[in-house]
């Protein structure tokens, strides 16, 4: 039998590490690179798998709660972030490439909200 809680925690923790490395390394470098975009997508995939596992563990679909709403919003903004980063690099606009990290930090902070509240209060909040 699969322990969905454990699987969820592992993938969400992995998402935290991967996404944080992608965002902060981009910030430190001061320039968006393709491998950062790969980290954004990898973090998104891990977070989605982890969230799915936690949803199965909770026994249902989307829960209309603070955690459920912010969690869904976080996944959607991560998807938008990775997609926008892809478009910025394809466009090769140098100004956007070097300023993209400002947007990345905002997304990262927003993404941390359900991560932290879920860890502190559990999925019932």
ROVOKOL-320038 format. One record per residue: residue number from 0; y, z, x of N, C-alpha, C in turn. Coordinates in nm, 4 decimals. Layout:
REM ROVOKOL-320038
R  resi        ny        nz        nx       cay       caz       cax        cy        cz        cx
R   NUM         Y         Z         X         Y         Z         X         Y         Z         X
...
REM end
This chain:
REM ROVOKOL-320038
R  resi        ny        nz        nx       cay       caz       cax        cy        cz        cx
R     0   -0.1187    0.0000    0.0844    0.0000    0.0000    0.0000    0.1249    0.0000    0.0888
R     1    0.2220   -0.0772    0.0477    0.3459   -0.0902    0.1248    0.4405    0.0236    0.0892
R     2    0.4962    0.0872    0.1910    0.5988    0.1896    0.1714    0.7345    0.1193    0.1712
R     3    0.7821    0.0834    0.0520    0.9056    0.0060    0.0407    1.0276    0.0835    0.0901
R     4    1.0262    0.2135    0.0761    1.1368    0.2949    0.1276    1.1484    0.2830    0.2787
R     5    1.0342    0.2913    0.3460    1.0325    0.2796    0.4917    1.0726    0.1388    0.5358
R     6    1.0178    0.0379    0.4686    1.0526   -0.1014    0.5001    1.2030   -0.1232    0.4798
R     7    1.2553   -0.0725    0.3678    1.3975   -0.0868    0.3394    1.4840   -0.0209    0.4443
R     8    1.4490    0.1019    0.4803    1.5269    0.1737    0.5824    1.5220    0.1021    0.7166
R     9    1.4060    0.0496    0.7519    1.3935   -0.0205    0.8803    1.4809   -0.1461    0.8824
R    10    1.4741   -0.2264    0.7773    1.5511   -0.3510    0.7752    1.7012   -0.3256    0.7611
R    11    1.7394   -0.2271    0.6837    1.8815   -0.1961    0.6706    1.9347   -0.1400    0.8024
R    12    1.8554   -0.0597    0.8707    1.8964   -0.0096    1.0026    1.9072   -0.1234    1.1032
R    13    1.8124   -0.2156    1.0976    1.8171   -0.3332    1.1845    1.9416   -0.4167    1.1540
R    14    1.9739   -0.4300    1.0263    2.0951   -0.5028    0.9873    2.2184   -0.4358    1.0466
R    15    2.2216   -0.3042    1.0421    2.3351   -0.2306    1.0997    2.3519   -0.2624    1.2475
R    16    2.2431   -0.2588    1.3209    2.2492   -0.2858    1.4654    2.2910   -0.4311    1.4915
R    17    2.2252   -0.5245    1.4269    2.2511   -0.6665    1.4519    2.3930   -0.7049    1.4108
R    18    2.4323   -0.6660    1.2904    2.5644   -0.7031    1.2394    2.6748   -0.6394    1.3228
R    19    2.6548   -0.5138    1.3622    2.7535   -0.4443    1.4455    2.7669   -0.5116    1.5811
R    20    2.6568   -0.5484    1.6421    2.6627   -0.6190    1.7708    2.7376   -0.7507    1.7557
R    21    2.7067   -0.8256    1.6502    2.7748   -0.9532    1.6279    2.9242   -0.9370    1.6105
R    22    2.9643   -0.8439    1.5245    3.1066   -0.8249    1.4942    3.1819   -0.7703    1.6149
R    23    3.1286   -0.6670    1.6773    3.2032   -0.6043    1.7872    3.2004   -0.6870    1.9153
R    24    3.0943   -0.7610    1.9392    3.0947   -0.8471    2.0578    3.1943   -0.9614    2.0392
R    25    3.2064   -1.0102    1.9161    3.3085   -1.1119    1.8880    3.4469   -1.0534    1.9113
R    26    3.4690   -0.9325    1.8661    3.5979   -0.8643    1.8843    3.6291   -0.8455    2.0328
R    27    3.5319   -0.8007    2.1075    3.5525   -0.7768    2.2515    3.5776   -0.9077    2.3257
R    28    3.4995   -1.0109    2.2935    3.5180   -1.1428    2.3566    3.6495   -1.2068    2.3148
R    29    3.6941   -1.1773    2.1917    3.8173   -1.2362    2.1418    3.8032   -1.3824    2.1034
R    30    3.6796   -1.4227    2.0798    3.6540   -1.5635    2.0483    3.5206   -1.5745    1.9752
R    31    3.5214   -1.6412    1.8615    3.3999   -1.6618    1.7843    3.3103   -1.7636    1.8534
R    32    3.1842   -1.7303    1.8663    3.0859   -1.8202    1.9276    2.9676   -1.8360    1.8321
R    33    2.8884   -1.9391    1.8575    2.7750   -1.9668    1.7695    2.6752   -1.8516    1.7651
R    34    2.6553   -1.7827    1.8768    2.5576   -1.6754    1.8732    2.6063   -1.5597    1.7861
R    35    2.7408   -1.5424    1.7742    2.7934   -1.4411    1.6820    2.7557   -1.4778    1.5385
R    36    2.7711   -1.6062    1.5061    2.7366   -1.6538    1.3725    2.5874   -1.6295    1.3460
R    37    2.5048   -1.6529    1.4461    2.3621   -1.6236    1.4333    2.3367   -1.4764    1.4049
R    38    2.4133   -1.3898    1.4673    2.4004   -1.2461    1.4421    2.4461   -1.2120    1.2998
R    39    2.5519   -1.2783    1.2527    2.5980   -1.2540    1.1158    2.4894   -1.2910    1.0152
R    40    2.4293   -1.4084    1.0325    2.3223   -1.4514    0.9421    2.1997   -1.3615    0.9552
R    41    2.1653   -1.3227    1.0770    2.0491   -1.2348    1.0971    2.0712   -1.0991    1.0308
R    42    2.1910   -1.0449    1.0452    2.2242   -0.9191    0.9789    2.2160   -0.9323    0.8281
R    43    2.2640   -1.0442    0.7767    2.2576   -1.0715    0.6327    2.1130   -1.0759    0.5848
R    44    2.0286   -1.1454    0.6574    1.8868   -1.1554    0.6194    1.8216   -1.0171    0.6205
R    45    1.8447   -0.9411    0.7257    1.7851   -0.8070    0.7340    1.8359   -0.7169    0.6220
R    46    1.9652   -0.7231    0.5941    2.0222   -0.6404    0.4881    1.9654   -0.6798    0.3525
R    47    1.9486   -0.8079    0.3298    1.8941   -0.8557    0.2027    1.7489   -0.8123    0.1859
R    48    1.6696   -0.8239    0.2917    1.5300   -0.7782    0.2860    1.5247   -0.6274    0.2610
R    49    1.6061   -0.5533    0.3347    1.6094   -0.4082    0.3181    1.6527   -0.3664    0.1792
R    50    1.7545   -0.4333    0.1274    1.8024   -0.4033   -0.0073    1.6962   -0.4381   -0.1109
R    51    1.6291   -0.5500   -0.0913    1.5204   -0.5881   -0.1817    1.4094   -0.4854   -0.1829
R    52    1.3720   -0.4374   -0.0655    1.2666   -0.3362   -0.0564    1.3094   -0.2067   -0.1249
R    53    1.4334   -0.1679   -0.1051    1.4841   -0.0465   -0.1698    1.4900   -0.0626   -0.3221
R    54    1.5226   -0.1828   -0.3661    1.5271   -0.2107   -0.5100    1.3870   -0.1984   -0.5707
R    55    1.2877   -0.2521   -0.5012    1.1488   -0.2402   -0.5473    1.1083   -0.0928   -0.5514
R    56    1.1457   -0.0186   -0.4486    1.1129    0.1234   -0.4435    1.1757    0.1982   -0.5614
R    57    1.2993    0.1584   -0.5969    1.3693    0.2247   -0.7080    1.3134    0.1828   -0.8435
R    58    1.2288    0.0794   -0.8442    1.1606    0.0397   -0.9657    1.2380   -0.0514   -1.0586
R    59    1.3349   -0.1221   -1.0057    1.4078   -0.2098   -1.0956    1.4936   -0.3101   -1.0232
R    60    1.5721   -0.3774   -1.1029    1.6652   -0.4745   -1.0481    1.7967   -0.4050   -1.0173
R    61    1.9036   -0.4808   -1.0268    2.0371   -0.4292   -0.9981    2.0661   -0.3047   -1.0800
R    62    2.1192   -0.2028   -1.0132    2.1589   -0.0809   -1.0824    2.3109   -0.0755   -1.0897
R    63    2.3609   -0.0561   -1.2106    2.5051   -0.0514   -1.2319    2.5557    0.0871   -1.1933
R    64    2.5752    0.1050   -1.0628    2.6257    0.2307   -1.0075    2.7191    0.1949   -0.8931
R    65    2.7874    0.2946   -0.8401    2.8766    0.2694   -0.7268    2.8000    0.2032   -0.6127
R    66    2.6850    0.2580   -0.5809    2.6053    0.2044   -0.4708    2.5551    0.0635   -0.5009
R    67    2.5112    0.0415   -0.6234    2.4622   -0.0910   -0.6621    2.5718   -0.1965   -0.6553
R    68    2.6885   -0.1631   -0.7065    2.8004   -0.2571   -0.7076    2.8493   -0.2850   -0.5657
R    69    2.8706   -0.1797   -0.4872    2.9193   -0.2012   -0.3500    2.8135   -0.2692   -0.2638
R    70    2.6860   -0.2408   -0.2885    2.5783   -0.3062   -0.2135    2.5731   -0.4559   -0.2394
R    71    2.5838   -0.4928   -0.3666    2.5858   -0.6350   -0.4015    2.7097   -0.7022   -0.3431
R    72    2.8235   -0.6361   -0.3545    2.9477   -0.6911   -0.2991    2.9364   -0.7093   -0.1478
R    73    2.8717   -0.6146   -0.0806    2.8562   -0.6229    0.0642    2.7716   -0.7436    0.1040
R    74    2.6628   -0.7668    0.0334    2.5781   -0.8822    0.0642    2.6549   -1.0120    0.0395
R    75    2.7279   -1.0182   -0.0700    2.8051   -1.1391   -0.0994    2.9145   -1.1640    0.0035
R    76    2.9822   -1.0586    0.0462    3.0880   -1.0770    0.1460    3.0285   -1.1121    0.2829
R    77    2.9093   -1.0605    0.3134    2.8421   -1.0992    0.4377    2.8070   -1.2478    0.4352
R    78    2.7608   -1.2943    0.3209    2.7285   -1.4365    0.3053    2.8550   -1.5216    0.3223
R    79    2.9622   -1.4805    0.2579    3.0893   -1.5520    0.2717    3.1361   -1.5510    0.4172
R    80    3.1250   -1.4361    0.4825    3.1666   -1.4195    0.6220    3.0907   -1.5146    0.7138
R    81    2.9596   -1.5170    0.7009    2.8780   -1.6044    0.7864    2.9079   -1.7513    0.7578
R    82    2.9228   -1.7855    0.6305    2.9555   -1.9237    0.5948    3.0915   -1.9657    0.6472
R    83    3.1899   -1.8774    0.6324    3.3246   -1.9082    0.6816    3.3247   -1.9228    0.8337
R    84    3.2516   -1.8368    0.9019    3.2416   -1.8459    1.0483    3.1814   -1.9802    1.0891
R    85    3.0814   -2.0229    1.0164    3.0188   -2.1531    1.0429    3.1221   -2.2649    1.0292
R    86    3.1976   -2.2616    0.9214    3.2991   -2.3649    0.8988    3.4094   -2.3625    1.0048
R    87    3.4484   -2.2436    1.0475    3.5512   -2.2315    1.1511    3.5041   -2.2977    1.2804
R    88    3.3793   -2.2740    1.3190    3.3291   -2.3346    1.4424    3.3083   -2.4848    1.4281
R    89    3.2654   -2.5282    1.3120    3.2493   -2.6724    1.2902    3.3850   -2.7419    1.2972
R    90    3.4869   -2.6791    1.2397    3.6223   -2.7354    1.2369    3.6860   -2.7401    1.3760
R    91    3.6421   -2.6510    1.4656    3.6918   -2.6433    1.6038    3.8420   -2.6152    1.6109
R    92    3.8930   -2.5385    1.5133    4.0331   -2.4983    1.5134    4.0472   -2.3775    1.6054
R    93    4.1094   -2.3987    1.7183    4.1180   -2.2961    1.8220    4.1869   -2.1679    1.7734
R    94    4.2906   -2.1835    1.6938    4.3620   -2.0656    1.6424    4.2692   -1.9808    1.5556
R    95    4.1948   -2.0447    1.4675    4.1010   -1.9709    1.3810    3.9869   -1.9106    1.4609
R    96    3.9418   -1.9814    1.5613    3.8308   -1.9320    1.6446    3.8691   -1.8020    1.7143
R    97    3.9902   -1.7932    1.7653    4.0306   -1.6721    1.8387    4.0828   -1.5612    1.7480
R    98    4.1140   -1.5918    1.6237    4.1630   -1.4891    1.5316    4.0577   -1.4451    1.4297
R    99    3.9426   -1.5080    1.4307    3.8407   -1.4800    1.3299    3.7943   -1.3351    1.3341
R   100    3.7984   -1.2724    1.4509    3.7493   -1.1353    1.4657    3.8227   -1.0370    1.3749
R   101    3.9463   -1.0669    1.3376    4.0201   -0.9779    1.2468    3.9524   -0.9740    1.1099
R   102    3.9121   -1.0902    1.0624    3.8394   -1.0984    0.9357    3.7030   -1.0306    0.9493
R   103    3.6371   -1.0519    1.0613    3.5047   -0.9921    1.0835    3.5099   -0.8404    1.0745
R   104    3.6119   -0.7794    1.1327    3.6228   -0.6331    1.1288    3.6429   -0.5829    0.9862
R   105    3.7211   -0.6540    0.9068    3.7423   -0.6153    0.7673    3.6104   -0.6214    0.6910
R   106    3.5373   -0.7301    0.7099    3.4076   -0.7456    0.6425    3.3126   -0.6351    0.6859
R   107    3.3093   -0.6058    0.8143    3.2199   -0.5028    0.8671    3.2502   -0.3667    0.8043
R   108    3.3790   -0.3322    0.7935    3.4173   -0.2034    0.7344    3.3769   -0.1985    0.5868
R   109    3.4006   -0.3071    0.5136    3.3602   -0.3132    0.3727    3.2088   -0.2991    0.3620
R   110    3.1361   -0.3668    0.4522    2.9903   -0.3618    0.4503    2.9391   -0.2199    0.4764
R   111    3.0121   -0.1426    0.5567    2.9682   -0.0066    0.5885    2.9739    0.0881    0.4682
R   112    3.0569    0.0570    0.3692    3.0724    0.1482    0.2554    2.9388    0.1757    0.1855
R   113    2.8653    0.0730    0.1394    2.7366    0.1050    0.0761    2.6339    0.1577    0.1759
R   114    2.6465    0.1187    0.3016    2.5547    0.1699    0.4036    2.5710    0.3224    0.4154
R   115    2.6935    0.3671    0.4287    2.7210    0.5096    0.4476    2.6953    0.5883    0.3188
R   116    2.7445    0.5372    0.2059    2.7241    0.6110    0.0806    2.5765    0.6169    0.0426
R   117    2.5026    0.5112    0.0725    2.3596    0.5137    0.0457    2.2884    0.6163    0.1319
R   118    2.3286    0.6266    0.2574    2.2673    0.7228    0.3484    2.3027    0.8666    0.3095
R   119    2.4256    0.8871    0.2646    2.4703    1.0235    0.2310    2.4198    1.0677    0.0938
R   120    2.4393    0.9827   -0.0044    2.4116    1.0219   -0.1429    2.2813    0.9666   -0.1993
R   121    2.2219    0.8721   -0.1306    2.1028    0.8073   -0.1847    2.1416    0.7017   -0.2861
R   122    2.0464    0.6285   -0.3365    2.0747    0.5166   -0.4259    2.1125    0.5611   -0.5663
R   123    2.1150    0.6896   -0.5940    2.1505    0.7353   -0.7285    2.3003    0.7458   -0.7494
R   124    2.3804    0.7328   -0.6433    2.5264    0.7473   -0.6595    2.5874    0.6241   -0.7194
REM end
